[in-house]
Amino acid sequence: MNNFTHTLRDSKTARWGALAVVSFTMLCAYYINYVISPLKPFLEEYMNWSSSDFGIWNGAYGFFNVFFFMLVFAGIILDKMGVRFSGITASLAMIGGTVLQYLAISQIIPGQGMIFGLKTQIAIGALGFGIFGVGVEMAGITVSKIIVKWFKGKELALAMGLEMATARMGTALALALPAPMALALGKDGIPNVSAPVMLGLGLLVAGFFAFLWYVSMDKKLDKSISDADLVSDEEKFKIKDILFIIGNKGFWLIALLCVLFYSGVFPFLYYAADLMVNKYGVNPKFAGTIPALLPFGTIILTPFFGNLYDRKGKGATIMLTGSVMLLIVHSFFAVPFLNHSAIAVVLIMLLGVTFSLVPSAMWPSVPKIIPERQLGSAYALIFWVQNIGLMLVPVLIGWVLEKYCRVFDESGNLSYYDYTVPMMIFAATGFLSIIVAYLLKAEDKRKRYGLELPNIQK
C-alpha cells in the first residue's frame, strides 16, 4: 500500500515536532507569569511592598490588552499576517517587558519617588508586566492557531492538552524555584529577589530561538499544501468577520466561561504561596512547592482529558464538571478551621484536576463554533475578555487583603492575613462558571456545534 503524504502535517514526526517546539516557547513564557508569586513575603519584608502593591503589579498583566485592545489588534494581525510574524512579535514583546521588570525589581532603576501615584519600582515593573502580558497573550493565540493548523481533523484536543501541560511545567517551575533560589543567592540573609527574574529572561530568549526554528517548519508546511488547499481570497479573514464572531452566542458563552474559570485559577496562583504561609503555617522558603503540585497534575491529566474529548466527545460535559469542582475546591479553601498543610496539598491536587478538565475541552471547542479563517480573532477576543478578569481580580484580592484581612498581634504589628474572604471570592467564580457551562451545553444542544461529539474525523 502506498503511504503518500499529502502535506507535511500528515507526517506524525513533523506535526508532533512542531508542537514540541512551540510548547517549549510557552513553557518559558509561563515561568515569568508567576515568578514573583512565591516572593511576596520577601518583597513585603525586605522591599517594603504592600499587598496592594503586589496586586497592582500582577493586575497590570492585562492592562494594555484590556484598555488598549491590544489583544484584539493581535488577533487581526495574526489572521492577516500569519503565525510566523505574530509569534516573533510576541516573543520580542515578552523579552522587552521582562527587561523592564528586572530593572525594577533589581532596583537598577531607583525606587524612590512616585509615578501616577505608584512607587517608581511598582510603576516600572507593572509597565513591564503589562508589555509582557501583551506578548504572552499574543503568543497564546498564535500557538492555538498553530495547533489547529497542524492538527485539525486529527488529535487536536490531545495536542492542545499537551501544549498546555508543557506550559504548566513553566508555572510549576515558577512556583517552586524562586524562593529557595532567592535565598541561596542572597547576601547577609537578604534574598536576591531579582535572580529568579533574570533566569526567566534567559528562558524567554531561549524560547525565542526555539520559535525561530518553528518558523522554518511552518514555511515547509505552507510549501507542502497544494493550491487546492490554499485559502481563496473570498475565504480570507476580513475585518467585518469580527461582527460575525461577536454576534455568535456560543462564542460569548465560551468567552464568559473562560474569564470566570481562569479568574478562579490564575489570580489564585499569584496568592497561593502567601496563602500557604498565612493560613497553613508553611515556611516561606517552601511555600511555593505546594501550589507547584497543581501544574504537575495538569501535565498528566490535560492530555488525558483532551484525548478523551478527541475520541469520545462530551466536551460540554467536561467543562461543566470542571466548573463544579472549582466551586468545591475554593469553598474548602475558604473554611477557616481546615488549616492543616495536608489539606492544602489535597485541595491543590484537586484544583489541578479541575484545571485539567475545563481547558482541555474549552480551547478545542472554539473551532467547532468559529470558522478557521476567523480563529485568530476569535481566540484574541476570548483572551481579551479573559484579561479583564486577570487584570481586575488580582487587584481586588490585594485590596481586600489590605483593607479587611489583616490580623494584628497585641503589639499592633501585622501577624498574618486571613484569607477567608478572598477564597470566598474565588469560590464565587466557580459558582458563576457552573451557570455559564450549563448554558453552553444547552446552546450546543440547540445549535448542534458538536461539542459533545469526538474531534477525530473517521
N, C-alpha and C positions, 0 to 999 in steps of 0.2 A: 504493500500500500504506500502510495506517495504522500509523505507528510509535508506538503507545501506550506510555507509560512507566508501568509498574505501580507502582514505588516509586522513591524518589529515588536508590537505589543503581543503578538501571538507567540512570541518566544518567552517561555517562563523565566529563563535566565535574565532576559533583558528587562521585563516588567518588574520582577522582584528586585533586580539590581537597582533599577531607578527608584523604587520605593525605599530601599535601604539608604540611598544617598540623601534623598530629601528628608527622610525621617531623622537622620543624624543632624541635619541642619536645624530641625525643630527641637531636638534634644538640647542643643547648645543654646537656643533661644529661651527655652523654658527654665533653664538654670537661672538666668538673670531675673525672670519673673518673680522668683521667691527668695532671692539670695539674702535680702535683709530681714526676712521674716524671723529666723531664729536669733537675730542680733538685737531684737527690740529691748530686752533687759539691759544689754551693754550700752545701747545708744541712749537710754534714759539715765543710766548711772554715770557714764563717763563723758557723754557729749551733750547732756542737758536737754535731750529731746523730751517731749510730752507725748501722750497717746494721740493727741490731735495732730502733732507734727508727723507722727508715723502714719496716721490715716490720710493726711493730705498728700504725703509723698506717694503712697500706694494708690490713692484715688486719682492722682494725676495721670496714671496709665491710660485712662480713656478720655482725657480732656480734649485733645485735638481731634480724636476720632469722633467724638460726640458733637462738640460745639462748632468745629470747623468742617464737619462732614468728610474728614479725610478718608474714612473707610468707604464712603460712597464713591468718592473720586478714585480710590484704589480699585474698586470693583470695575468701574468704567475703563480704567487704564488696563486692567487685566483682560477684559473682554476685547478691547481694541488693540492692545499692543502684544498680548500673549504672555505666556507664563515665564519666558526667559527674561524679558525686560522687567516684568513685575518682580520676579524673585531677586534679581540683582539689586534693584532699587530698595526692596525691603531689607536686604542684608546690610546695605550701606547705612540705612536709617537706624537699624538696631545697633550697629557699631558706633555711629555718631552719638546716639542717645546715651549709650553706656559710658562713653568717654566723659560726658558731662556728669554722669552720676559718680564716676570715680573721682573726678576733680572735686566734687562737692564733699563726698564722704571722707576723702583723704585729707580735706582741708587745705589742699593746694590753693584753692580759691578761698580767701579769708572768710570766716564765718560771721564776723561782726557786721552789724547793720541790718537793715530791713529792705525788702523788695516787695512792693504790693502788699504790705502788711505781714509778710512772712520773713522769718530769719533767712539771711542770704543763703546759707547752706541748704535749707529746705527748698527755697525757691529754685536754685540752680539744679539741685538734684531732682526736683519734681519736673522741671523743664526737660531734663534728660530722660526721665522715665516716661514722660508724655511722648517724646520723639521716638523712644524705643517702642512704646505701645503702638504707634503708627506702623513701625516696621514689622513688629511681630504679628500684628493682626493682618497686615498685607501679606506677610509670608504664610499665615494660616489659610487665607482664602486661595492663595496661589497653589499651595500644596494640595488643598482639597480638589481644585480643578485638575491638577496634575494627575492625581489618583483616579479621578473619573476618566481622564483622557486615556490612561493606560489600562484600566480595569473594568470599564463599563461592559456589562454583559458577562463579566467573569466574576472573580472573587472580590467584588467591590467592598462590601462591608468588612470582610476579613482584612483587606488591605488597609482600610481606614482604621480599623481596630489596632492593627499592628503599628501603624504610624502614631496613633495616639498613645499606645503603650510605650513606644520608644521615647516619645516626647516626655511622658510622665517619669521616665528614668532621670531626665534632667531636673524635674521637680523634686524627686527623691534626693538627688544629689544636693540640691539647693537647701533642702530642709535639714539634712543630716550633717553636712560638712562644714558650713560657715562658722558655727560657734566653736567647735574644737580647733578649727584652723586659725580663727582669730586669736584664741588664747595661746596656741602654740607659737604663733609668730609675733605675739605682743612683747612689750618691754615693761619691766618693773610692775608686772601684774596688770597692766592696762592692755586690753585686747586690741589687736590690729584689725579693726572692722573693715578697712579698705582692701585687705588682701583677698577675701573671697570675691569681691567685685572685680579685681584685676584678673583673677582666674577666669571669671565669666567673660571678660573682654577677650581673653585669649581663645576661649571656646568659640566665641562668635566669629572671630577671624578664621578659625578652622572650619566652621560651618559655612562661611562664605566661599572658601576654596572648594569645599565639597559641592556646593551648588554650581560652581563654575564647571565642575566635572559633569554634573547633570545636564547642563546646557548642551554639551556635545552629544549626549544621548538623545536629547529632545530633538536636536537637528536631524539626527539619523532617523528618528521616528517619523518626522514630517516627510523626509525623503522617501520612506518606505510606503507611505499612504498613496494609493492610486488617485488619479484625477477624479474618479467617480466618488471617492470617499471624502474629497475635499469639500469644505463648506462653500456653497454658492453665494454670490453677492446678495441674493434675496434672503438667505438664511443667516447671514452675518448679523451680529448684535447691532442694534440701533438704539439711540438714546430713548426713543419712545417706548422701548421694551420695558423700561423701568415702570411705566404706568401699568403694564400688564402684571408685573410682579407684585406691585403694591395693591393691586385690585384683587389679588388672589387670597381668599380666606384661609386656605390651607397654609400658605406662606406665613401669614400673620400668626397662626396658631403655633407653627414651628418656632417662629421668632420669639413669641412670648414664653414658650416653654424653655427656650434656650436662655433667655435673660433671667428667668426665675430660678431655673435649676442651677445655672452656673453662679448666680449671686449667692446661692446657698453653699457653694463649694470653694470657689477661688478666693473670695474675700475671707472665708473661714480659715483657709490655709495661711493667709497673712498673719492671723492672730493665733493660730493653733499652738505654736510653741509657747507663746505667752500664756495661753490657757493652761497648758501643762504645768507651767511654773506656779501660777496663781491659784488654780483650783485643785490640782493633783499633787502639788508639792514636789515636782520633778526638778532636779538640779538644772539650772540654765544651760550648763555645758552640754547636757544630753537631752534637753527638752525637745529639740528638733528631730530626734531619732524616732519618737513615737509617731508624729504626723508623717514622717518619711515612710512609714509602713503602708500608708494609703496608696501611693503610686505603685508599690510592688504588687499589690492585689490587682490593680488595673492592667499591669503588664501581662498577666496570665488571662484574666477574665474578659478584658475588652476584645481581644481577638476571638476568644471562645464565643462570646455572645454575638460578635459580628459574623462568625462562621455559621452560627445557628440561624441568624437572620438571612444569610445568603442561601442556605439550604432548606430551611423550614418556614421562613417568614415570621409573622407575628411581631412586626416592628412596633406597631402602635401599642400592643400589649406590653412589650418590653419597656417602652418609655413610661407607661402608666405604673408598672411595677416599681421601677426605679424612683419615681416621684413619691410613692407611698413610703419606700424605705428611707428617703431623705427626711421626711417628716418624723419618722420613728427615731432615727439616729439623733437628730438635733434635739428632739424632745427629751431623750435620755441625757444628753449633754447638759440640758438646762436644769435638771433635777439637782438641787444643792447638795443633798446628803450622799449622792452617788459620786464620791470623790476619791476612790481608790485608783491608783495608777493602772491596775489590771483592767478595770472597767474602761478606762480611756483607751487602752490597747484594743480591746474587743470592739468598742464603738468605732475607732478609726478604721479597723479592718472591715467592719460592716459598711462604713462610708465608702471604702474602696470598692466593694461590690456594687454599691449604688452608683458610684462614679463610672463604673464599667457599663452598667445597663443602659442608661439614657443616651450617652454619646455614641455607643456602638450602633444604635438604631436611628438616632436623630439625623446625623450627618448623611448617611447613605439614603435616607428617605427624601432628601431635598431633590435629587434628580428625578424622582417619581412625580414630583409636583411641578417642577420648573424645567423647561426645555434646556438642553445642554448649552446652546449659544448664549443663554442668559444666566448661566450658573455663577459666573464670576460676580456679577452684580447682585444676584440673589444671596450668595454667601456673604458678600460685603454688607448688604443691608441687614442680614441676620446678625452679623458680627457687630454692626453699628448699634442695633438695639441691645445686644449683649453688653456692649461697652458702657451703656448708660448705667446698668447695674454695677459693673466693675468699677465705675467711677464713683458712684454715689454711696454704695454700701460700705466700702472701707472707711470713707469719711464719716458716715453715720455711726458706725461701730466705734471709731475713735472718739467721736464727740460724746456718745453715750457713756463710754468708759470714763472719760474725763469728768463728765458732768454728774453722773448718777452712781457710778460703780466703785468709787474709791473708798477703801476702808482704812481708817487711821488707827494707830496704836494710842496708848494712854499719853504718850509724849507729843501727840499731834503729828507724827511722821506717817507717811504713807506705808501701810502694812501690806496690802495686796489689793488686787482688782477682783470684784465679784462679777463673774461672767454670766450670771443667771439671765439678766435681761438681754444681753447680746445674743445668747443662744436661743432665746425665745424669738428674737427677730429672724435668726437663721431658720428656725423651725417654721416660721410663717411662710418663708419662700417654698418650703416643701408642700405645705397645705395648698398654696396657690398653684403650684406645679401640678398637683393632682387634678385640680379643676380643669386646667388647660389641656392636660394629657387626655382626659376623658372627652373633652370637646373635640380634640384632634381625631380620636378614634371614631367618634360619631361622624365627623366630617368625611373621614376616609370611607366609611360605610356608604355615605350618600354619594360622594363623587367618584368612588372606585379608583383612588390613586394607586392602590396596590400595596399599601403599607403592610398589610398582613400577608402578602404573597412573597415567595422567595425571590432573591435578586438574581440568582444564576439562571440564565436562559438556556433551556434544554432544546 
